[in-house]
Amino acid sequence: MDLSTDPVVIVGAGPVGLTLAWRLAQAGVPVQVFEAEAEITDQLRASTFHPPTLDMFDEDGITDALIAKGRITPTWQIRMHSTEDRAEFDLSVLADDTAHPYRLQCRQAELSRALLARLPEGTVRFASPVTAVEQDGNGVSVTAGSKSGSETMRASVVVGCDGARSVVREAIGAQWEGGTYPENTILVTTHFPFEDHLSGLSGVNYIWKPGGTYSLLRLPDLWRVSLHPMGDQTPEEALEDASIRAQTVDILPAARDMDIVEKRIYRIHRRVASRYRQGRMFLAGDAAHLNSPKGGMGMNGGVHDAWALADLLIEVAGGAGDDVLDAYERKRRPIARDDIVGQADANRARMNATDPVARQAHLDDLKRIAGDPGLARSFLLRSSMIEGLRRAEGL
Ligand SMILES: Cc1cc2nc3c(=O)[nH]c(=O)nc-3n(C[C@H](O)[C@H](O)[C@H](O)COP(=O)(O)OP(=O)(O)OC[C@H]3O[C@@H](n4cnc5c(N)ncnc54)[C@H](O)[C@@H]3O)c2cc1C
């Protein structure tokens, strides 16, 4: 496959598409990104960067740029709201496994901005939604809209990094296996100082409260609070400021006048595409897999997809046969199924336990693991996504 005449076309300038574009551009492989939006979007989405992702970006100043905009989080915890009983995991036990033995809490748009700033001018065409992708014997035709109408470009390879509603996934004809969870989640950011009111908080806290759960994730200047609608509230009702405040007062009366900086409500999914490739067309990131945000693995896993695919495309650009590309789905799809979607599903199920006895049993088990350096290291290798990357090497 010749990657030197027509560019590799990437659909979507989210963190995954931009990671792939940056790696290919660095290796001198021609690349063109089409993005539907007019600029990098800064929605309230990923904030957790895991250690191996920080290791990957530890060149060209990218990890340093993220650290400058984020908050290093050496510990995370699962706790019982009413008793403050908690299992706290300390990532310093991973010091021999990673150069970054911590989670970094930083908005995902900061990664996108850092990558965009390092790409050659013109690599990303904004306001250019891709509407059709057609493969033939020696390439792919990609049609994208623009202010001046629509344009068709020839590509050597097309990679769909175009998120949950991927047009490339449709063109590949992959099934979107899995389903959607019943619950809605409300995400709010606030300056309210939870750390002054709840003792012993970590930077990331998953919390059982009577009959439900909430979580608190700390960014440099804000807390991100995740809640669930009460009773049979509609999404619109649940997202009203008065409803959000009623919920936070229920958690903490002192939060009565909490400011609400941003808010959104969303559904969560557990899905994996039935295949990641058809000929010259590939999928990566949310276009290939969707998971519950509990554990913070979707963007990280998508970046790991992009990294693996970049390695293989760079090999092909260097003269290797097309068959090396078969490794992509073989290595990444099982990780998405078992280590990302499966693990996130288990995290969600554990937090969704409502029986106080079952909750306490979970917590006691987690405290036992957190208190034993060997067990804690095994647990954290998995939850920090290091184990999945190591396992993929052997697939
Ligand atoms: C509330 C929340 C919290 C989360 N927290 C975390 C976390 O802490 N850690 C973590 O790892 N993950 C987390 N995630 C998941 C993470 O946000 C996603 O996995 C990540 O954004 C996926 O990146 P992506 O580049 O694959 O897709 P996206 O970020 O969805 O980007 C896709 C891009 O493609 C563009 N696009 C779509 N269709 C087209 C088209 N036809 N033509 C051109 N462009 C197109 C879109 O405009 C978009 O810019 C969270 C998600 C949510 C909702």
The ligand as an ORCA input file, in Angstrom:
! r2SCAN-3c Opt
* xyz 0 1
  C     -18.991     13.113     30.948
  C     -17.872     12.351     30.312
  C     -16.703     12.170     31.031
  C     -15.662     11.447     30.464
  N     -14.520     11.275     31.195
  C     -13.494     10.600     30.652
  C     -12.261     10.506     31.361
  O     -12.102     11.055     32.441
  N     -11.247      9.818     30.776
  C     -11.388      9.229     29.549
  O     -10.432      8.584     29.079
  N     -12.535      9.348     28.838
  C     -13.585     10.004     29.351
  N     -14.723     10.189     28.624
  C     -14.790      9.683     27.256
  C     -14.119     10.672     26.251
  O     -14.730     11.925     26.336
  C     -14.228     10.103     24.852
  O     -13.829      8.744     24.873
  C     -13.347     10.889     23.875
  O     -13.857     12.179     23.621
  C     -13.236     10.131     22.550
  O     -12.436     10.855     21.671
  P     -12.632     10.703     20.099
  O     -11.618     11.608     19.495
  O     -12.661      9.256     19.746
  O     -14.116     11.210     19.818
  P     -14.759     12.640     20.036
  O     -14.103     13.357     21.159
  O     -16.218     12.434     20.076
  O     -14.363     13.424     18.718
  C     -14.960     13.094     17.488
  C     -14.796     14.294     16.562
  O     -15.288     13.925     15.282
  C     -16.052     14.998     14.765
  N     -16.974     14.415     13.779
  C     -18.039     13.610     14.000
  N     -18.622     13.267     12.846
  C     -17.899     13.864     11.853
  C     -18.003     13.896     10.446
  N     -18.971     13.237      9.785
  N     -17.104     14.617      9.747
  C     -16.088     15.296     10.370
  N     -15.957     15.309     11.728
  C     -16.851     14.597     12.435
  C     -16.739     15.586     15.984
  O     -17.154     16.912     15.763
  C     -15.615     15.481     17.015
  O     -14.806     16.637     17.025
  C     -15.798     10.900     29.169
  C     -16.976     11.085     28.446
  C     -17.997     11.805     29.010
  C     -19.258     12.026     28.226
*
